[in-house]
């Protein structure tokens, strides 16, 4: 009888310790996974910034080489790429972020030279899809600004 009671007295604490050890191991695995995910996101942001810096340095090199028109095209292409990306992220953004981005689009629309879609006869001017889409986005932001001023 004593042996039977001793076996059951140790069984409950042993199961409790096993449950605690499993919870700690699961928690550690989850935290490691979260840490890896955040590190991956940080790496993605860093690589994106490096890509942008590389594009800017290429435009700067082109400018230093004396081809201001090509540098301007490259910078405009980079700006339009950013505008299109920001616009695609707007639906999932919070209200404050949307307000800031739309305000920035309005200010950019005021100072950025307009891009006219290339004509079939004009083969010297070559506009990317991003430039044409960004032009529409900025026109929409400018129209929204003018509508808000009119009200």
DSSP file (Angstrom, degrees, kcal/mol; ACC not computed):
  #  RESIDUE AA STRUCTURE BP1 BP2  ACC     N-H-->O    O-->H-N    N-H-->O    O-->H-N    TCO  KAPPA ALPHA  PHI   PSI    X-CA   Y-CA   Z-CA
    1    1 A X     >        0   0    0      0, 0.0     4,-2.2     0, 0.0     5,-0.2   0.000 360.0 360.0 360.0 -42.3    0.0    0.0    0.0
    2    2 A X  H  >  +     0   0    0      1,-0.2     4,-2.2     2,-0.2     5,-0.2   0.894 360.0  50.7 -61.9 -39.0    2.8    2.4    0.8
    3    3 A X  H  > S+     0   0    0      1,-0.2     4,-2.0     2,-0.2    -1,-0.2   0.904 109.4  50.4 -65.6 -41.8    4.5    1.8   -2.5
    4    4 A X  H  > S+     0   0    0      1,-0.2     4,-1.7     2,-0.2    -1,-0.2   0.904 112.3  46.4 -63.6 -42.4    1.2    2.4   -4.4
    5    5 A X  H  X S+     0   0    0     -4,-2.2     4,-2.0     1,-0.2    -1,-0.2   0.869 110.8  53.2 -67.9 -38.0    0.7    5.7   -2.6
    6    6 A X  H  X S+     0   0    0     -4,-2.2     4,-1.3     2,-0.2    -2,-0.2   0.871 106.9  52.5 -67.0 -36.6    4.3    6.8   -3.2
    7    7 A X  H  X S+     0   0    0     -4,-2.0     4,-1.1     1,-0.2    -2,-0.2   0.912 113.0  43.3 -65.7 -42.9    3.9    6.1   -6.9
    8    8 A X  H  X S+     0   0    0     -4,-1.7     4,-1.1     1,-0.2    -2,-0.2   0.807 107.7  59.9 -74.9 -28.8    0.8    8.3   -7.2
    9    9 A X  H  X S+     0   0    0     -4,-2.0     4,-0.6     1,-0.2    -1,-0.2   0.839 111.8  40.1 -66.6 -31.7    2.3   11.0   -5.0
   10   10 A X  H  X S+     0   0    0     -4,-1.3     4,-1.8    -3,-0.2    -1,-0.2   0.683 103.3  70.6 -88.2 -20.6    5.1   11.5   -7.4
   11   11 A X  H  X S+     0   0    0     -4,-1.1     4,-2.3     2,-0.2     5,-0.2   0.925  96.2  48.8 -66.7 -46.3    3.0   11.1  -10.6
   12   12 A X  H  X S+     0   0    0     -4,-1.1     4,-2.3     1,-0.2    -1,-0.2   0.935 114.0  44.4 -64.0 -49.2    1.1   14.5  -10.3
   13   13 A X  H  X S+     0   0    0     -4,-0.6     4,-2.7     1,-0.2    -1,-0.2   0.876 112.7  53.6 -63.4 -34.2    4.2   16.6   -9.7
   14   14 A X  H  X S+     0   0    0     -4,-1.8     4,-2.1     2,-0.2    -2,-0.2   0.915 109.8  46.3 -66.0 -42.2    6.1   14.8  -12.4
   15   15 A X  H  X S+     0   0    0     -4,-2.3     4,-2.4     2,-0.2    -1,-0.2   0.896 112.2  52.4 -64.9 -40.1    3.3   15.5  -14.9
   16   16 A X  H  X S+     0   0    0     -4,-2.3     4,-2.3     2,-0.2    -2,-0.2   0.921 109.9  47.6 -61.2 -45.5    3.2   19.1  -13.7
   17   17 A X  H  X S+     0   0    0     -4,-2.7     4,-2.6     1,-0.2    -1,-0.2   0.890 111.4  51.0 -63.5 -39.1    7.0   19.5  -14.3
   18   18 A X  H  X S+     0   0    0     -4,-2.1     4,-2.4     2,-0.2    -2,-0.2   0.905 110.3  49.3 -65.0 -40.7    6.7   17.9  -17.8
   19   19 A X  H  X S+     0   0    0     -4,-2.4     4,-2.3     2,-0.2    -2,-0.2   0.906 112.1  48.2 -64.9 -41.2    3.9   20.4  -18.7
   20   20 A X  H  X S+     0   0    0     -4,-2.3     4,-2.5     2,-0.2    -2,-0.2   0.917 111.7  49.6 -64.8 -43.1    5.9   23.3  -17.5
   21   21 A X  H  X S+     0   0    0     -4,-2.6     4,-2.4     1,-0.2    -2,-0.2   0.900 111.5  49.0 -63.1 -40.7    9.0   22.1  -19.4
   22   22 A X  H  X S+     0   0    0     -4,-2.4     4,-2.5     2,-0.2    -1,-0.2   0.904 111.4  49.4 -65.6 -40.4    6.9   21.7  -22.5
   23   23 A X  H  X S+     0   0    0     -4,-2.3     4,-2.6     2,-0.2    -2,-0.2   0.906 112.1  48.0 -65.1 -41.5    5.4   25.2  -22.1
   24   24 A X  H  X S+     0   0    0     -4,-2.5     4,-2.5     2,-0.2    -2,-0.2   0.920 112.9  48.1 -65.0 -43.5    8.8   26.8  -21.6
   25   25 A X  H  X S+     0   0    0     -4,-2.4     4,-2.3     2,-0.2    -2,-0.2   0.904 113.4  47.6 -64.3 -41.1   10.2   24.9  -24.7
   26   26 A X  H  X S+     0   0    0     -4,-2.5     4,-2.5     2,-0.2    -2,-0.2   0.920 112.3  49.4 -65.7 -43.4    7.2   26.0  -26.8
   27   27 A X  H  X S+     0   0    0     -4,-2.6     4,-2.5     2,-0.2    -2,-0.2   0.900 111.4  49.1 -61.8 -41.5    7.5   29.6  -25.6
   28   28 A X  H  X S+     0   0    0     -4,-2.5     4,-2.5     2,-0.2    -1,-0.2   0.909 110.8  50.0 -65.5 -41.8   11.2   29.6  -26.4
   29   29 A X  H  X S+     0   0    0     -4,-2.3     4,-2.3     2,-0.2    -2,-0.2   0.910 111.8  48.9 -63.1 -41.1   10.6   28.2  -29.9
   30   30 A X  H  X S+     0   0    0     -4,-2.5     4,-2.6     2,-0.2    -2,-0.2   0.927 111.7  48.2 -64.0 -45.2    7.9   30.9  -30.5
   31   31 A X  H  X S+     0   0    0     -4,-2.5     4,-2.5     2,-0.2    -2,-0.2   0.884 111.2  50.8 -64.2 -38.2   10.2   33.7  -29.3
   32   32 A X  H  X S+     0   0    0     -4,-2.5     4,-2.4     2,-0.2    -1,-0.2   0.910 110.7  49.4 -63.7 -41.5   13.0   32.4  -31.5
   33   33 A X  H  X S+     0   0    0     -4,-2.3     4,-2.4     2,-0.2    -2,-0.2   0.920 111.5  48.7 -63.2 -43.8   10.7   32.3  -34.5
   34   34 A X  H  X S+     0   0    0     -4,-2.6     4,-2.6     1,-0.2     5,-0.2   0.910 110.9  50.9 -61.3 -42.9    9.5   35.8  -33.8
   35   35 A X  H  X S+     0   0    0     -4,-2.5     4,-2.2     1,-0.2    -2,-0.2   0.906 111.1  47.9 -63.0 -42.3   13.1   37.0  -33.5
   36   36 A X  H  X S+     0   0    0     -4,-2.4     4,-2.4     2,-0.2    -1,-0.2   0.897 111.3  51.2 -64.9 -40.6   14.0   35.4  -36.8
   37   37 A X  H  X S+     0   0    0     -4,-2.4     4,-2.3     2,-0.2    -2,-0.2   0.933 111.4  46.7 -63.2 -46.4   11.0   36.9  -38.5
   38   38 A X  H  X S+     0   0    0     -4,-2.6     4,-2.5     1,-0.2    -1,-0.2   0.888 111.5  51.5 -63.9 -38.8   11.9   40.4  -37.2
   39   39 A X  H  X S+     0   0    0     -4,-2.2     4,-2.3    -5,-0.2    -1,-0.2   0.898 110.0  50.1 -65.0 -39.1   15.5   39.9  -38.3
   40   40 A X  H  X S+     0   0    0     -4,-2.4     4,-2.2     2,-0.2    -2,-0.2   0.900 111.0  48.6 -64.7 -40.8   14.2   38.9  -41.8
   41   41 A X  H  X S+     0   0    0     -4,-2.3     4,-2.3     2,-0.2    -2,-0.2   0.907 111.3  49.9 -65.0 -41.5   12.0   41.9  -42.0
   42   42 A X  H  X S+     0   0    0     -4,-2.5     4,-2.4     1,-0.2    -2,-0.2   0.896 110.1  51.0 -64.1 -39.5   14.9   44.2  -40.9
   43   43 A X  H  X S+     0   0    0     -4,-2.3     4,-2.9     2,-0.2     5,-0.2   0.904 108.6  51.9 -64.0 -40.8   17.1   42.6  -43.5
   44   44 A X  H  X S+     0   0    0     -4,-2.2     4,-2.2     2,-0.2    -2,-0.2   0.922 110.7  47.2 -61.4 -44.6   14.5   43.2  -46.2
   45   45 A X  H  X S+     0   0    0     -4,-2.3     4,-2.3     2,-0.2    -2,-0.2   0.914 113.2  49.2 -63.2 -42.7   14.2   46.9  -45.3
   46   46 A X  H  X S+     0   0    0     -4,-2.4     4,-2.4     1,-0.2    -2,-0.2   0.918 111.3  48.4 -63.4 -44.1   18.0   47.2  -45.3
   47   47 A X  H  X S+     0   0    0     -4,-2.9     4,-2.3     1,-0.2    -1,-0.2   0.879 110.5  52.1 -65.5 -36.7   18.3   45.6  -48.7
   48   48 A X  H  X S+     0   0    0     -4,-2.2     4,-2.3    -5,-0.2    -1,-0.2   0.915 110.4  48.0 -64.1 -42.9   15.6   47.8  -50.1
   49   49 A X  H  X S+     0   0    0     -4,-2.3     4,-2.8     2,-0.2    -2,-0.2   0.902 110.7  51.4 -64.4 -40.3   17.4   50.9  -48.8
   50   50 A X  H  X S+     0   0    0     -4,-2.4     4,-2.4     2,-0.2    -2,-0.2   0.899 109.1  50.9 -63.6 -39.7   20.7   49.7  -50.3
   51   51 A X  H  X S+     0   0    0     -4,-2.3     4,-2.3     2,-0.2    -2,-0.2   0.930 111.8  47.3 -61.7 -45.2   19.0   49.1  -53.6
   52   52 A X  H  X S+     0   0    0     -4,-2.3     4,-2.6     1,-0.2    -2,-0.2   0.910 111.4  50.8 -62.9 -42.6   17.6   52.7  -53.5
   53   53 A X  H  X S+     0   0    0     -4,-2.8     4,-2.6     1,-0.2    -1,-0.2   0.893 109.3  51.3 -62.0 -39.2   21.0   54.1  -52.5
   54   54 A X  H  X S+     0   0    0     -4,-2.4     4,-2.1     2,-0.2    -2,-0.2   0.923 110.2  48.8 -63.7 -43.8   22.6   52.2  -55.4
   55   55 A X  H  X S+     0   0    0     -4,-2.3     4,-1.9     1,-0.2    -2,-0.2   0.903 112.4  48.7 -62.9 -41.1   20.0   53.7  -57.8
   56   56 A X  H  X S+     0   0    0     -4,-2.6     4,-2.5     1,-0.2    -2,-0.2   0.904 110.4  50.4 -65.0 -40.8   20.6   57.2  -56.4
   57   57 A X  H  X S+     0   0    0     -4,-2.6     4,-2.5     1,-0.2    -1,-0.2   0.856 108.2  53.0 -67.8 -32.6   24.4   56.8  -56.7
   58   58 A X  H  X S+     0   0    0     -4,-2.1     4,-2.3     2,-0.2    -1,-0.2   0.904 110.3  47.8 -66.3 -39.9   24.0   55.6  -60.4
   59   59 A X  H  X S+     0   0    0     -4,-1.9     4,-2.2     2,-0.2    -2,-0.2   0.903 111.9  50.2 -65.6 -40.0   22.0   58.8  -61.1
   60   60 A X  H  X S+     0   0    0     -4,-2.5     4,-2.6     2,-0.2    -2,-0.2   0.904 109.9  50.1 -64.4 -41.2   24.6   60.9  -59.3
   61   61 A X  H  X S+     0   0    0     -4,-2.5     4,-2.1     2,-0.2    -2,-0.2   0.916 110.1  50.4 -62.5 -42.7   27.3   59.2  -61.4
   62   62 A X  H  <>S+     0   0    0     -4,-2.3     5,-2.0     1,-0.2     4,-0.3   0.896 110.9  49.6 -61.6 -39.9   25.4   59.9  -64.6
   63   63 A X  H ><5S+     0   0    0     -4,-2.2     3,-1.2     1,-0.2    -2,-0.2   0.916 110.8  48.9 -64.7 -43.5   25.0   63.5  -63.5
   64   64 A X  H 3<5S+     0   0    0     -4,-2.6    -1,-0.2     1,-0.3    -2,-0.2   0.812 104.3  60.4 -66.6 -29.6   28.8   63.8  -62.8
   65   65 A X  T 3<5S-     0   0    0     -4,-2.1    -1,-0.3    -5,-0.2    -2,-0.2   0.573 123.3-106.7 -75.1  -6.9   29.5   62.3  -66.2
   66   66 A X  T < 5S+     0   0    0     -3,-1.2     2,-1.1    -4,-0.3     3,-0.2   0.474  85.5 119.8 100.8   2.4   27.7   65.2  -67.7
   67   67 A X     >< +     0   0    0     -5,-2.0     4,-2.0     1,-0.2     5,-0.2  -0.667  26.7 164.3-102.1  79.7   24.4   63.6  -68.8
   68   68 A X  H  > S+     0   0    0     -2,-1.1     4,-2.5     1,-0.2    -1,-0.2   0.847  72.4  56.2 -65.1 -35.4   21.9   65.6  -66.8
   69   69 A X  H  > S+     0   0    0      2,-0.2     4,-2.2     1,-0.2    -1,-0.2   0.916 108.8  46.1 -65.4 -42.5   18.9   64.4  -68.9
   70   70 A X  H  > S+     0   0    0      2,-0.2     4,-2.3     1,-0.2    -1,-0.2   0.888 112.8  50.8 -67.0 -38.3   19.7   60.8  -68.3
   71   71 A X  H  X S+     0   0    0     -4,-2.0     4,-2.6     2,-0.2    -2,-0.2   0.906 109.7  50.5 -64.7 -41.0   20.2   61.5  -64.5
   72   72 A X  H  X S+     0   0    0     -4,-2.5     4,-2.5     2,-0.2    -2,-0.2   0.908 110.4  49.6 -63.5 -41.5   16.9   63.3  -64.4
   73   73 A X  H  X S+     0   0    0     -4,-2.2     4,-2.4     2,-0.2    -2,-0.2   0.915 111.9  48.5 -62.2 -42.4   15.1   60.3  -66.1
   74   74 A X  H  X S+     0   0    0     -4,-2.3     4,-2.2     2,-0.2    -2,-0.2   0.917 112.9  47.0 -65.3 -43.6   16.7   57.9  -63.7
   75   75 A X  H  X S+     0   0    0     -4,-2.6     4,-2.5     2,-0.2    -1,-0.2   0.895 112.7  49.6 -65.2 -40.0   15.7   60.0  -60.7
   76   76 A X  H  X S+     0   0    0     -4,-2.5     4,-2.7     2,-0.2    -2,-0.2   0.902 109.8  51.5 -65.3 -40.3   12.2   60.4  -62.0
   77   77 A X  H  X S+     0   0    0     -4,-2.4     4,-2.2     2,-0.2    -2,-0.2   0.916 111.4  47.6 -60.8 -43.8   11.9   56.7  -62.6
   78   78 A X  H  X S+     0   0    0     -4,-2.2     4,-1.9     2,-0.2    -2,-0.2   0.914 112.3  49.1 -65.2 -43.4   13.0   56.0  -59.0
   79   79 A X  H  X S+     0   0    0     -4,-2.5     4,-2.4     1,-0.2    -2,-0.2   0.924 111.8  48.8 -60.4 -45.6   10.6   58.6  -57.6
   80   80 A X  H  X S+     0   0    0     -4,-2.7     4,-2.5     1,-0.2     5,-0.2   0.876 107.4  55.2 -65.0 -37.5    7.7   57.1  -59.6
   81   81 A X  H  X S+     0   0    0     -4,-2.2     4,-2.0    -5,-0.2    -1,-0.2   0.915 110.4  46.4 -59.9 -42.7    8.6   53.6  -58.4
   82   82 A X  H  X S+     0   0    0     -4,-1.9     4,-2.9     2,-0.2     5,-0.2   0.895 110.9  52.0 -67.2 -40.6    8.3   54.8  -54.8
   83   83 A X  H  X S+     0   0    0     -4,-2.4     4,-2.5     1,-0.2    -2,-0.2   0.929 110.8  47.3 -62.6 -45.0    5.0   56.6  -55.5
   84   84 A X  H  X S+     0   0    0     -4,-2.5     4,-1.9     2,-0.2    -1,-0.2   0.909 113.2  48.8 -63.6 -41.8    3.5   53.5  -57.0
   85   85 A X  H  X S+     0   0    0     -4,-2.0     4,-1.3    -5,-0.2    -2,-0.2   0.938 112.3  47.7 -64.0 -46.4    4.7   51.3  -54.1
   86   86 A X  H  X S+     0   0    0     -4,-2.9     4,-0.9     1,-0.2     3,-0.4   0.903 111.0  51.6 -60.9 -41.3    3.4   53.7  -51.5
   87   87 A X  H >< S+     0   0    0     -4,-2.5     3,-0.5     1,-0.2     4,-0.5   0.874 107.4  52.5 -65.0 -35.8    0.0   53.9  -53.3
   88   88 A X  H 3< S+     0   0    0     -4,-1.9    -1,-0.2     1,-0.2     3,-0.2   0.769 110.1  49.2 -71.0 -23.6   -0.2   50.1  -53.4
   89   89 A X  H >< S+     0   0    0     -4,-1.3     3,-0.8    -3,-0.4     4,-0.4   0.593  88.9  87.1 -88.6 -11.9    0.4   50.0  -49.6
   90   90 A X  G X< S+     0   0    0     -4,-0.9     3,-1.7    -3,-0.5    -1,-0.2   0.871  77.4  61.2 -59.3 -42.5   -2.2   52.7  -48.8
   91   91 A X  G 3  S+     0   0    0     -4,-0.5    -1,-0.2     1,-0.3    -2,-0.1   0.828 109.6  42.6 -58.5 -29.4   -5.3   50.4  -48.5
   92   92 A X  G <  S+     0   0    0     -3,-0.8    -1,-0.3    -4,-0.2    -2,-0.2   0.449  97.9  99.2 -94.1   0.2   -3.7   48.5  -45.6
   93   93 A X  S <  S-     0   0    0     -3,-1.7     2,-0.1    -4,-0.4    -3,-0.0  -0.433  78.2-105.6 -85.1 160.1   -2.4   51.6  -43.9
   94   94 A X     >  -     0   0    0     -2,-0.1     4,-2.4     1,-0.1     5,-0.2  -0.298  37.9 -99.2 -77.1 170.4   -4.0   53.3  -40.9
   95   95 A X  H  > S+     0   0    0      1,-0.2     4,-2.2     2,-0.2     5,-0.1   0.868 121.1  52.2 -61.5 -40.1   -5.8   56.6  -41.3
   96   96 A X  H  > S+     0   0    0      2,-0.2     4,-2.2     1,-0.2    -1,-0.2   0.922 110.8  47.3 -64.8 -43.6   -2.9   58.8  -40.1
   97   97 A X  H  > S+     0   0    0      1,-0.2     4,-2.8     2,-0.2     5,-0.2   0.914 110.9  51.9 -63.7 -43.3   -0.5   57.2  -42.5
   98   98 A X  H  X S+     0   0    0     -4,-2.4     4,-2.8     1,-0.2     5,-0.2   0.907 109.3  50.8 -58.8 -41.6   -2.9   57.6  -45.4
   99   99 A X  H  X S+     0   0    0     -4,-2.2     4,-2.2     2,-0.2    -2,-0.2   0.928 111.9  46.4 -63.0 -45.2   -3.3   61.3  -44.6
  100  100 A X  H  X S+     0   0    0     -4,-2.2     4,-2.5     2,-0.2    -2,-0.2   0.925 114.7  46.9 -62.8 -45.1    0.4   61.8  -44.5
  101  101 A X  H  X S+     0   0    0     -4,-2.8     4,-2.7     2,-0.2    -2,-0.2   0.925 112.6  48.8 -66.1 -43.9    1.0   60.0  -47.8
  102  102 A X  H  X S+     0   0    0     -4,-2.8     4,-1.9    -5,-0.2    -1,-0.2   0.888 111.8  50.1 -63.8 -37.6   -1.9   61.7  -49.6
  103  103 A X  H  X S+     0   0    0     -4,-2.2     4,-2.1    -5,-0.2    -1,-0.2   0.912 111.1  48.9 -64.4 -42.3   -0.6   65.1  -48.3
  104  104 A X  H  X S+     0   0    0     -4,-2.5     4,-2.6     1,-0.2    -2,-0.2   0.901 108.7  53.4 -64.5 -40.2    2.9   64.2  -49.6
  105  105 A X  H  X S+     0   0    0     -4,-2.7     4,-2.6     1,-0.2    -1,-0.2   0.895 107.8  51.5 -60.6 -39.4    1.5   63.2  -52.9
  106  106 A X  H  X S+     0   0    0     -4,-1.9     4,-1.3     2,-0.2    -1,-0.2   0.913 111.4  46.4 -63.8 -42.2   -0.2   66.6  -53.2
  107  107 A X  H  X S+     0   0    0     -4,-2.1     4,-1.0     2,-0.2    -2,-0.2   0.890 113.1  49.1 -68.0 -38.5    3.0   68.4  -52.5
  108  108 A X  H >X S+     0   0    0     -4,-2.6     4,-2.9     1,-0.2     3,-0.6   0.907 106.8  56.5 -65.4 -40.8    4.9   66.2  -55.0
  109  109 A X  H 3< S+     0   0    0     -4,-2.6    -1,-0.2     1,-0.2    -2,-0.2   0.824 104.1  54.8 -60.9 -31.0    2.3   66.8  -57.6
  110  110 A X  H 3< S+     0   0    0     -4,-1.3    -1,-0.2    -5,-0.1    -2,-0.2   0.828 120.5  27.2 -71.5 -31.5    2.8   70.6  -57.2
  111  111 A X  H << S+     0   0    0     -4,-1.0     2,-0.3    -3,-0.6    -2,-0.2   0.698  96.8  93.1-107.7 -22.3    6.6   70.5  -57.9
  112  112 A X  S  < S-     0   0    0     -4,-2.9     3,-0.1    -5,-0.2     2,-0.1  -0.568  80.0-115.0 -78.2 132.2    7.2   67.4  -60.1
  113  113 A X        -     0   0    0     -2,-0.3     2,-0.1     1,-0.1    -1,-0.1  -0.390  39.0-105.5 -61.9 141.3    7.2   68.1  -63.9
  114  114 A X        -     0   0    0      1,-0.1     2,-0.6    -2,-0.1    -1,-0.1  -0.391  24.9-137.4 -70.8 144.5    4.3   66.3  -65.6
  115  115 A X        -     0   0    0     16,-0.2     2,-0.5    -2,-0.1    -1,-0.1  -0.911  13.0-155.8-102.8 124.2    5.0   63.2  -67.6
  116  116 A X        -     0   0    0     -2,-0.6     3,-0.1     1,-0.0    16,-0.1  -0.873  30.7-105.1 -98.7 129.0    3.1   63.1  -70.9
  117  117 A X        -     0   0    0     -2,-0.5    -1,-0.0     1,-0.1     9,-0.0  -0.217  47.3 -95.7 -53.5 140.3    2.6   59.6  -72.3
  118  118 A X        -     0   0    0      1,-0.1     2,-0.2     9,-0.1    -1,-0.1  -0.283  36.0-133.0 -62.3 138.0    5.0   58.9  -75.2
  119  119 A X    >   -     0   0    0      3,-0.1     3,-0.5    -3,-0.1     6,-0.1  -0.562  19.8-116.8 -86.5 156.3    3.5   59.4  -78.6
  120  120 A X  T 3  S+     0   0    0      1,-0.2    -1,-0.1    -2,-0.2    -2,-0.1   0.858 115.9  48.5 -62.3 -35.0    4.0   56.8  -81.3
  121  121 A X  T 3  S+     0   0    0      1,-0.2     2,-1.2     2,-0.1    -1,-0.2   0.708  96.5  77.4 -79.1 -19.0    6.0   59.3  -83.4
  122  122 A X    <   +     0   0    0     -3,-0.5     3,-0.3     1,-0.2    -1,-0.2  -0.721  49.0 160.2 -96.0  90.4    8.3   60.4  -80.5
  123  123 A X        +     0   0    0     -2,-1.2    -1,-0.2     1,-0.2    -2,-0.1   0.566  64.2  70.5 -87.6  -8.3   10.7   57.5  -80.1
  124  124 A X  S    S+     0   0    0     -3,-0.1     2,-0.6     1,-0.1    -1,-0.2   0.796  89.9  66.3 -78.7 -27.3   13.3   59.6  -78.2
  125  125 A X        -     0   0    0     -3,-0.3     2,-0.5    -6,-0.1    -1,-0.1  -0.843  64.9-177.1 -99.3 124.5   11.1   59.8  -75.1
  126  126 A X        -     0   0    0     -2,-0.6     2,-0.4    -8,-0.1    -3,-0.1  -0.949   2.7-171.1-126.1 111.2   10.6   56.6  -73.3
  127  127 A X        -     0   0    0     -2,-0.5     2,-0.1   -11,-0.0    -9,-0.1  -0.821  16.7-132.8-104.2 140.0    8.4   56.5  -70.2
  128  128 A X     >  -     0   0    0     -2,-0.4     4,-1.8     1,-0.1     5,-0.2  -0.411  25.2-111.2 -83.4 164.8    8.0   53.5  -68.0
  129  129 A X  H  > S+     0   0    0      1,-0.2     4,-2.8     2,-0.2     5,-0.2   0.884 119.2  57.1 -61.2 -38.4    4.7   52.1  -66.8
  130  130 A X  H  > S+     0   0    0      1,-0.2     4,-2.8     2,-0.2    -1,-0.2   0.884 104.7  51.6 -61.3 -38.2    5.6   53.3  -63.3
  131  131 A X  H  > S+     0   0    0      2,-0.2     4,-2.0     1,-0.2    -1,-0.2   0.912 112.1  45.3 -65.8 -41.4    6.0   56.8  -64.5
  132  132 A X  H  X S+     0   0    0     -4,-1.8     4,-1.7     2,-0.2    -2,-0.2   0.911 115.7  46.4 -69.1 -42.1    2.6   56.8  -66.2
  133  133 A X  H  X S+     0   0    0     -4,-2.8     4,-2.4     2,-0.2    -2,-0.2   0.912 112.1  51.0 -65.8 -42.1    0.9   55.2  -63.2
  134  134 A X  H  X S+     0   0    0     -4,-2.8     4,-2.8    -5,-0.2     5,-0.2   0.876 106.3  55.8 -62.8 -36.7    2.6   57.6  -60.8
  135  135 A X  H  X S+     0   0    0     -4,-2.0     4,-2.3     1,-0.2    -1,-0.2   0.912 108.6  47.3 -61.3 -41.7    1.4   60.5  -63.0
  136  136 A X  H  X S+     0   0    0     -4,-1.7     4,-2.5     2,-0.2    -2,-0.2   0.915 111.9  50.3 -65.1 -42.3   -2.2   59.3  -62.6
  137  137 A X  H  X S+     0   0    0     -4,-2.4     4,-2.2     1,-0.2    -2,-0.2   0.930 113.1  45.3 -61.5 -46.1   -1.7   58.9  -58.8
  138  138 A X  H  X S+     0   0    0     -4,-2.8     4,-2.5     2,-0.2    -1,-0.2   0.859 111.6  52.4 -68.2 -35.1   -0.3   62.4  -58.5
  139  139 A X  H  X S+     0   0    0     -4,-2.3     4,-2.5    -5,-0.2    -1,-0.2   0.912 109.9  49.3 -65.0 -41.3   -3.1   63.8  -60.8
  140  140 A X  H  X S+     0   0    0     -4,-2.5     4,-2.2     2,-0.2    -2,-0.2   0.909 112.3  47.9 -62.9 -42.1   -5.7   62.2  -58.5
  141  141 A X  H  X S+     0   0    0     -4,-2.2     4,-2.0     2,-0.2    -2,-0.2   0.896 112.3  49.3 -65.7 -40.1   -4.0   63.7  -55.4
  142  142 A X  H  X S+     0   0    0     -4,-2.5     4,-2.3     2,-0.2    -2,-0.2   0.895 110.9  49.5 -66.4 -39.9   -3.8   67.1  -57.0
  143  143 A X  H  X S+     0   0    0     -4,-2.5     4,-2.4     2,-0.2    -2,-0.2   0.895 110.1  50.9 -65.4 -40.3   -7.5   66.9  -58.0
  144  144 A X  H  X S+     0   0    0     -4,-2.2     4,-2.3     2,-0.2    -1,-0.2   0.883 110.2  50.8 -63.8 -37.7   -8.4   65.9  -54.4
  145  145 A X  H  X S+     0   0    0     -4,-2.0     4,-2.1     2,-0.2    -2,-0.2   0.925 111.1  46.8 -64.9 -45.4   -6.4   68.9  -53.1
  146  146 A X  H  X S+     0   0    0     -4,-2.3     4,-1.9     1,-0.2    -2,-0.2   0.869 111.9  51.3 -66.6 -35.8   -8.2   71.3  -55.5
  147  147 A X  H  X S+     0   0    0     -4,-2.4     4,-1.5     2,-0.2    -1,-0.2   0.906 109.6  49.9 -65.8 -41.3  -11.6   69.8  -54.5
  148  148 A X  H  < S+     0   0    0     -4,-2.3    -2,-0.2     1,-0.2    -1,-0.2   0.877 110.8  49.7 -65.4 -36.8  -10.8   70.2  -50.8
  149  149 A X  H  < S+     0   0    0     -4,-2.1    -1,-0.2     1,-0.2    -2,-0.2   0.864 108.1  53.8 -68.5 -35.1   -9.7   73.8  -51.4
  150  150 A X  H  <        0   0    0     -4,-1.9    -1,-0.2     1,-0.3    -2,-0.2   0.817 360.0 360.0 -69.8 -30.3  -12.9   74.5  -53.3
  151  151 A X     <        0   0    0     -4,-1.5    -1,-0.3    -5,-0.1    -2,-0.2   0.468 360.0 360.0 -81.9 360.0  -15.1   73.2  -50.4
